[in-house]
Amino acid sequence: MSRTLFIAGNWKMNTSLDSGVALAAGITETIGQVEAVDLGVAPPFVYLPAVGAALAGGKILLMAQNMCSEDHGAFTGDISSAMLKDVGVRVVILGHSERRHVFGESNELVSRKVVKALADGLDVILCVGEQLADREGGRTMDIVGEQVRVGLEGVSKADMASVTIAYEPVWAIGTGVTASPDQAQETHAAIRELIGGLYDAEVTDALRIQYGGSVKPGNASELLAQPDIDGALIGGASLKVEDFTAIVEAGVALAQ
């Protein structure tokens, strides 16, 4: 089955209002009308409306970096799915390694967020990935498999059409170290096999699995060419118009 590549930029806690709007305007000008791949960017919460306005008229989806598992109430500093939708967000990133390992979010909390986001009409990028000690100890799929299984608890077959999984080895995020194409493909294939056991062949074939972890213009083509890699979730390289554009153009070339 041919799956449309999904290339997304996660800006994390970067940019100012002016630089974020300029970045959004820049990528809208260069790749905003691309048809061959799906695109999205996730700015910081406070810049969502302004960045959304700068993306208007193009095909780049406005995404959020996280959300609360609850509707409203005494959750100081958190943001609900309804708030995200109010400002035009279409996709939310959940379970990013920094949320898990810096802020202590459990698989179970991530699962509640996934179910909530889908129920409220948002698409989800569910991030999974192992730390270096797990990779070196041969426990990659023990860790990743548990994150996938728990993260998707309560997610129906129908809702899986709104889910993308992003495999992000923690040891490769922001380190300059990238999983080799063979390493990435091996784990992506194992995730797809696991999904086959949880759902069925239809879901397995349609599911898009992104790779994230120091994706750059120089390695994007080789990574995106792997049969089970269906896009990229990009950190640092998404903060430069020329770098993000080059990665997207690599994806477009492969899609043609």
N, C-alpha and C positions, 0 to 999 in steps of 0.2 A: 504494500500500500504506500502511496506517495503522501508524505506528510509535509505540510507547509512549514518552513523554518520559522521559528519565533525568536527574534533577537531583541533583548530588552536591556536597558541601562538602569542600574541601581546607583543613584547618585550618593546614597548614604548621607552622612552629616557634612555635606559639602555644598559649595556655592553660596553666594549672597543673592538678594532679590535681583539685582541688576545682572549679575553674571549668569544666574539661572535662566532668566528670561532670554538673555543673549544666546545662551547655549541652546535653548529650545527653539529659538528663532533660526539659529544657524542650521540645526539638523532638519528643521522643517523645510528650509530652503534647499538643502542638498539631497535629502532622502524622504521628504515628507509625502511624496506621491508614489513611492515604490509599491508595486503591486505583487511582486514575486515572493516576498516574505512578509510576515507580520512583525510589527515593531511596537515597542513601548518604552516609556521612561518613567522612573519613580523618583521624583524630587523630594526634598524634605517636606513635611506636612504643611509648614507655614507658607510655602511657595506654590502649593498645588493650584490655587485659583489663577495666579499669574502665569504659571507655566502652561496650564491648560489653555489660557487665552492665546499664548504664543504658539501653541500647537494647532489652534483652530484652522480648519481648512485643509489640513493634511490628514494622513492616515496613521499617525503615530498615536498609540493609546496612552492616556494618562493613567499611571499606576501609583499605588501607595506602597510604602515600605513595611507596613505592619498595621494591625488594628486590634481593638479590644474584642474579647469573646462575649461581651455583654451589650445590651441595647443602650443603656443610659444609667446614670446614678453616680454614686460616690466612688469614682475611679479617676482620681486626680491625675492629670497629665496624659490620659488615654484618649483615643479617638474611636468612635463607633463606625460601623459599616454605613449607617444612614448618613452620617456626617461626610464620609468619603463620597458617597453617591451624590450628595448635595452639591459638591464642587466638581462633579464630572468624572470621578475615578471609575474606571472599568475593571481594573485588575488589581489584586493585592498580593504582595509577597508575604508569605508566612513561613515561620520556622527557619529563617536565615540563621546561619551558624553563629553570627554575632548575637542574635536574640537568644539562642540556646546557650552559648558558652560564656558570653559576657553578662547577660541579664538573667540567666538561669531558667529560661522557659523549658518546661518539660514536654515530652512527646504528647502527654495527655492534654496540656494546655494548647499546644499547637493544633491538636485534633479538634478541640472545641472551637477554635478560631476558624478552621477550615470549614466545618459544618455550618457555622454561623454565616460566614461569608457567602457560601454557596446558597444557603436558604434565602439570603437577602439579595441575591441576583448579581453578585460579584464573581468574576473569574478569579481563580487562585493559581499562584505559582507556589508549590510546596517544595521547600528546600530541604535537602538531605545531604549528609556527608560525614565522613569519618575523620578523626584526628590522626596525626602522624603515627602515634604509638599503635593505633588500631590497624593502620595500613601495614606497618612493619611486623605486627603480630599476626597477620593473616585474618583479621577480624572485620574486614571492610563490610562484607555483606551481613555479618551479625549485627553491626551497628546500623548500617543503612537499611537493611531489611526491617528492623524493628521500627525505625523512624517512618518508613513507608507504611507498614501495617497499621501502626497506631495512628499515624497521621490521617489515614483514610478510613478509619473506623466510622461507620455511620454514613459513608458517602455511597450513594446509589450508583448503579450502572449509568443511569441517565445523567447524573450530575458529573460523572467522570468526563463528559464532553467539555466541561468548563474547568478542568484541572490540567495544569502542566506541572511536571516534576522537574526540579532543577537539581542535578547532582553537582555538589560543590565540595570537593575534598577540602577540609579545613586547612590542611597543610599547604594548600595552593592558593588560598585567598589572600590577595594583597601581599604575597611574599615574593612574587616574581618567579616562583617555581610553578610549573604547569604539569599536570598529569600528562604523560605521553599519550598520543592518540590511541595507542593500543591499550594502555591502562584505562583511559576514559571509556573507550568502546566496550571493554570487558565489563566494566561496572554498569554501564548503560544497558547492555544486553542482559545482565543479571537482574537489573531492576525490571526490565520489560518481562522477563520470564516470571518474576515474582508476581507482577500484575496479572499475568495470565492465570496464575493459581487463585488469585483473589477475585477475579472477574471472569472474562472470557476472551476469546480470540478477537472479537470485534473491538472491545475496549483496548486490548493489548496492541493491536495494529494501529489504532487511531491515536493513542496517547503520545504526546510530544514530551520528550525528555531533553531538557537543555543541559549544557555543560557550563559550569561557572568556576573560575579559578585562574586568574591572570591570563585571560583571553586578550590577545593583542592583534593588531593587523598582521604581524609576522607569523602567527600560528593559527589564525582563524580558519583559513582555507583547509588545512589538513585536519583540524578538529571537526569542522562542520561536514567534511566529506565522509566521516564514519557513518556506517549504515544505521546505527541506533542513536546518533546525536542529531537532535532536531532543532538546534538553535543554541543560543548562548545567553547567560545572565551575566552582564558585564559590569564590573565596578569601575576601577580607575580609568580605563580606556573610554568609558562613556562620558567622561568629563571634558573631552576634547572633541570638537566637531570633526576634525580631520581623522582622528582615530576611530571614532564610532562610525563615521561614514565609510571608512575603509573596510571595517569588519562587515558592515551591512552589504557593501558592494561585493565582498567575497562570498557572502551568502547568496546574493542575487545571481552571481556568476554560476554557482553550483546548481541553482534552481532552474536555470535556463536549459 
